Amino acid sequence: MQKKNVKSKILLSILGLSAIVLGFLIFPALNDKRGALANANAANHGSNPEGNLEVAPILGSLSPDFALVDLAGEQVKLSDFEGKPVVVNFWATWCAPCRVEMPALQARFEQHKSSGLRILAVDFDEPREDVRDFRDELGLTFTILLDPGAKVQKLFRTRAYPTTFFIDRNGVIQVQHFGAMTEKQLDANLAQIGIGI
């Protein structure tokens, strides 16, 4: 009986320690200071209608610009979509929650692309062939980008998969969602950038 109690206490201690470590990894992304990160991108980003927003990967700031290559080998820049609402989704083929939410992203893309919605799905530093197979298996038609070295994911301080940023037509991050979204959450987040309302 005492051995079971000792094992239970050890297991609970390990789980508690794991939760603390996970908190240290995730909470800095939630509580970022509005510092100098990516201010060098400000001149290249595009319009800043308020004239006083900084560039940072946090809620209420201008999104940092980035350029990555798609599966066809073409360069795609976030700033190419200036004036359009954009969803930037960070994901990986091995991420089960990413796989679960992809069909909903695809459905919303098909439903709202005529309204200007663009989805940029940034894969976590995986081989092109693996990413292409994943795309084909799920029938995805939105833009999938490769991120060698996970440089853009580091720029956006991504700590968990999936992580999704909802960017409005002015380039301002209106929603930052950690983890998989339900369809209801996805629709609510899209409404924050003027889609589906």
Secondary structure, 3 states (H helix, E strand, C coil): CHHHHHHHHHHHHHHHHHHHHHHHHHHHHHCCCCCCCCHHHHHHHCCCCCCCCCECCCCCCECCCCEEEECCCCEEEHHHHCCCCEEEEEECCCCHHHHHHHHHHHHHHHHHHHHCCEEEEEEECCCHHHHHHHHHHHCCCCEEEEEHHHHHHHHCCCCCCCEEEEECCCCEEEEEEECCCCHHHHHHHHHCCCCCC
